[in-house]
Amino acid sequence: MKRVNIRTGAPWESIVGYCRAVRVGPHVSVSGTAPVGENGEVVGIGDAYVQAKRCIEIIEKALVEAGAGLGDVVRTRMFVTDISQWEAIGRAHGEAFGEILPATAMVEVSQLIDPAMLVEIEADAIIAD
């Protein structure tokens, strides 16, 4: 099967050795996605809901570039630095995926790559024929 790498051009892609998403056949995997703006700045500092929404916006853009959409998502993983913020993060996730209902996990981690980041989200999709 053909492999397609979706890149954003972010400088850390070449440093870390990854890309935003990979499509192989009907499968699309989206890397851990942080709440960053167009210039790499953290979006929604102190607001877990805004940060989760931004992560999902970036994920959706990568999915579209791979020929998929949010409706094709079968699994998400949410990494959060403060599990007490689960309702705000869950609300953003529910707004995007409430009708799709992917399998998911929300896991508290000690920190993300930038201390201002409260959430990072991954997604896996399968494009139906």
N, C-alpha and C positions, 0 to 999 in steps of 0.2 A: 504494500500500500504506500501511496505517496505521503510524504511528511511535509507539512507546511509550518514554518516557524513564524509567529507573529511577533514582531519587534516594535518597541516604542521609540527606540533611539536613546533611551536613558543611559547615562554614562556607566551606571553600575551593572548593566546587562553584560558588558564585555568584561568587567572586573570579576563578577561573580560567576559568569558563564551560564546564563539562562536567557530566556525570552519571556515575554508577557503570556503567550499562549502557544500551544502546540496542537496541531490537528493531524491526526493519522486516520485516514478513512473517515468514518462517521464520528470518531471520538475527538473531543476537544478538552484539553486540560488547561485551565487558567492558573497561572502562578499566584502565590500569595500576593494580594493586592492591597497596598497601603493607601491611606487617604491623602494623596498628594495632588496639588494643582498642576497646571500646565508648565510652571517654572520649577517644579520639584519641591515647592513649599508645602508644609503640612496644612491641610484644610480643616477647619472646624476645631481649632485648638480648644480643648476642654469640653467638647460636645460630642459624646459617643454616637448619638443619633446622626448628626451631620457627617461625622467621619464614616459611619457605616454606609450611609447613602452614597457618599463619594466613592467608596470602594466598589459598590455595586454599579455605579455609572461607568467606572473604568473597566470593570469586568464585562459589562454589556457591550462596550465599544470593541473590546478584544474579540468577544463572541461574534459580533457582526462582521468584523474583518475576517474571521475564520469561516463565515458562511452559516453561522448559527444565531441564536438569540436566547434571551432569558428563558423562554418556553422550552428550550432543549436541555436545560440544566437538570441533572439527575442527582447531584450531590454538591453540597457546600460545606466548608469548614471555616469556622470563625475563631480567630485567636484574639483574646481580649486581655488587657492588662488589669482590669478590675471587674470581676464577675458580678459585682453588685450593680453594674451598668447593663446587665443582661436585658432588662426590659426595653431600654432605649435602642440597643443594638438589634434586639429581636423585632421591635416595631418596624425598623427600617427594612430588615430582612423580610418580614411578613408583608409589607407593602409591595415589595418587588416580587416575592415568590408565593404569596398566599394562595393563589389559584393553581400554582405549578406544583407545590408541595414536594420539593426535593428532599432526599435524605440529608441530614445535616448534623453538625456537632458544633458546640461552643465550648472552648477550652480556655481556662485562664493560664496565662504565661507570665513570667516575671517581668519581661519587657520586650519591646519591639526595637527595631533598628534605630528609631528616633524616640526619645522619651516623651515627646508630645503626641505620639501615635497611641491611640487607645484600642484600635482594632485593625486587624488584617484579615482578609477573606480570600479563600480559594474557591474555585468552582470547576466541576467536571460536567460536560454536556455530551449527549449523543444525538446526532442529527438523524432524524427519521427519514427513511427513503420516501 
